[in-house]
Amino acid sequence: MTKYHFVGIKGTGMSALAQVLQGLHHEVQGSDYEKRFFTQKALEDKNIRILPFTKDNIASDEVVIAGNAFPDQHEEITKAREIGIPVYRYYDFLGDLARKYTSIAVTGTHGKTSTTGLLSHVFEKFAPVSYLIGDGTGSGSENSKYFIWESCEYKRHFLHSEPDYCIITNIEFDHSDYYKDLDDVVSAFQELALKVKKAIFACGDNEELQMIKSNVPIIYYGFNEENDFQARNVDFKSDDTGTSFDVYIRNDFYGHFKIRGYGNHNVLNALAVISFCNYMNVPIQLVRERLASFQGVKRRFSETALSGTDQVMIDDYAHHPTEIRVTIEAAKEKYRDRKIVAIFQPHTYSRTMTFMDEFSEALGTADEVYLCNIFGSAREKSGKLSIHDLQDRIPGSHILHNDNIDDLKKYDHSVLLFMGAGDIQKYQNEYRKILNP
C-alpha cells in the first residue's frame, strides 16, 4: 500500500484518480482551496481527507500527485521536491497507471466524459475494470484487467500515454490559449493516433477524423453510410423515454437500441460504445440492457424539477459553442412544449474572445438568454473583454446577477438551462434559496 497526496484533489480528473487509487487499497488524501466544488461530495462519501493547502501536508512517506493547474512553485510541490519524495504530474501518473492494464482511452473535443461514463457502465458488466471519468467519478478494482479513462487533449496531455485502444469522438478547435488553430489540434490527435497499439474507434462524420492516419485498424461510426457502424431510424421520443435507433454494420442490420438521452450527440456517444463492445465481443443483449439503464454523468444534462414551480432546471458543463448548440437542441427535443431559457457562464477569456460570434449564434437558438460574468479559471484570471461584449452580440439577452436572479421566476413552464465549466452552480443555488427561503 502506498500513501498518495493529491495537490488540487477537487479537480475533476484528480478526484476521480483519488477514488481509483483508494479502490486499489492505497491510502489517499489531498489538499485544495476551501471553496466547495461539485466533486467534493464523492470524496467525502468515501472518507478521503481534504485539507487546506500548506507545505505541512507533505511527509516523507508520501507520493505526491500534482494537478495540472498548479505550478512547480506551489508550496506543497516545492516541499516535496526539497525532501526528495516522488512527485508526478496527473497526466504522467495516468500514463504509467494505464500501462498496467489493457487500456482504453476516450478522447475528443466534445463528448469524452459522457462516452467514458457510458462505456464504463456497459463494460463493467462484461469484465473486471477500473475507470476514471472526467466528472469526478472513479472506481478501482484489484482484479481489473481493463482500465478505461478520459484522456484530455489540453496542452497535449494525452500524449503521455500509449493506450491499447482509443475512442476519438470528434476534433474541433478549442483551448485557444494553447492551440494556434485547428491544424494544431489535428496534429496533436494525429500524434496520439500513432501511439495507439491495437485499434481506434472514431466518428467518421467528423471531417478531421477522416484524415487521421494510424498503424492500427480504425473503425468508423456515425450517421453517414460510409461508416463501419451506422445509426439509422433515430427516434427522439416525445413521451420522456429517451431515444431509439437502429445500428447497421457495413449496411447489415445489427440491432435496435434505446438510450435515455436526447440529441444526435448522445446517439453518437452510444454508437462509439457499441462499436467498441462489438469489437471486444461483448454480447449484444448486455450492451442493449446497459445502454438503456445508463443515467448519465455529473453535470451533463442533469435535470431537477424545481419544487413549488412548473420549471425544470438543467445543469450542464457545456462551455464550447458546439456543446451549447447541441445541449439546447437536446432540451428542445425532450421538452417540446416548454420555453428554453439559456443561462450561460463563459469559461476563460481567451475562449470567449476566440468564439464570440459562435457563442452568440449558438445561444441565439434558445428562447431567452441570460449571461453570467466570465469565469477566468486558475490559469487565466483576467482578460481584455467583459460579458457585455458578448451581450452586445445577442439581441434581447440579459446579464444575470444574484440581485436579479428572481427574474427567472417569470418563466413558468420553462426549462432553465444552466451551462458552463466554471462555478455557475452558485447561481443555481441562489435561485433555489429564493424559491425555498
Steps between C-alpha positions, in 0.01 A plus 500: 500500500625846405398830657405757236456874552314692228577868445167634371287196586169669409584512130272280291778265389690516828200410715420208270859373514498525880195272505666254261808473723292464815308218329837335436554512880748784518487775763380823342468860614522838330492876530320779321335841535227514763237603244250218453499326161258239364764224510535533876200289600635180343828546689317561826273199445814284472664661806790640299660781700494848347743746657571870447821574311811510718850361461446323834276249314809350337671211680793276415285187459279645222483499123375834368270533199475862383200641314564662164381842617769536768853621414823341617538796735193397705606466864404133527677401178807699605505327840466156340797563272705639789462184707549276198170313478348401162294768323287409197292723281144369461538413131833322553360290782197408289724386216701278737184357658343417162803289399411245770173411327339450163428870463221688324544876464193709416576840354369770266414868515144427616316205650792320664359512854158367401655233277746390771214476749283302261779262400592437864135431586470245220840334516516446878230233462714316245846497659682625813580865437628813671394833357553875525232740377554874462196588710690409817395134505756224541501131588790267567472122516790276604413230248466742209629391163387818322540870571266751334582867538417840362808635326528878461646678199581826685870583460539159333471329837361186335835440333639383836328164448509218245152344513415158364168631367377854444158652435515844335161673501587804283763765431422873511695813582500576873743603776609807307727597791723209390418380147571738211225378269306193390803357318693513826223306676489243220876451524466411870231239430705366211796452731276319749362271227851380421546401865193272513600132507194299391204693353336842473125572498429838340197701394510486120256791470779729625700619201825536694481145631468364148851631435663331800765239422589210725701179519196312634146445368265800515133412543271786403153566640239766427189587303656492153475183292877482450554416869564146621233550768203714396201625699170509311133561581576727795186578699500759777206393714259776605380296800818559705640150441810604308621408151488182294702414191615214281863408444637361173846350460619558143136522390393180679245543779662441841243598762251744647609710798353750743665769712359744754671804350388732222684656208714358221813545710371244751424255218859539379636440850295181522617395153863536609434266792308252282781485244767442765293237683431317175875493430560356850225237458275638772157332459252727323229438760729619780586812300132565426398466867782714637452779245132520596578518873772769488401804707768734369804665658521799731439845355392368160132582448434440873131572553308616807132586535490817709258461790224758522531582130421352161864547396772248417862586581777341291866521599749441218876537457464642146763772447578484126260631231444152356416362844259785567324449169448124544394540864232751403392266219470212747292713736268590213468135399404390850290800606318589181222694671724712725700818452878449524674765712878476450713625791866495399827575679795520256813313606831684446549835330702352212224254404236774527702730277578230241141376465303821562293472182453124535380540860246764399371282214466188718336681790265674258326166440349518852177687570658724765865561590661605828877548529717476812839664550793320336667235715873550468629162633822434689716544189343822371359741757437807284458618140433795273126445462192473720169317484347814350698441179314173453169651607531763227499220241182331630190718457267491799746322729538586868782502755428280803611598850392378840302820548277438196487121501137499612420619144518131408173444688305655215584213262224265610485157329851558364839330503777691677811372323812593699821447299865556581824342622565749781296556815157553344354277773511800733222660295298180513541485877400864537188444295407198712536716814254751356251226421540338842596776746 
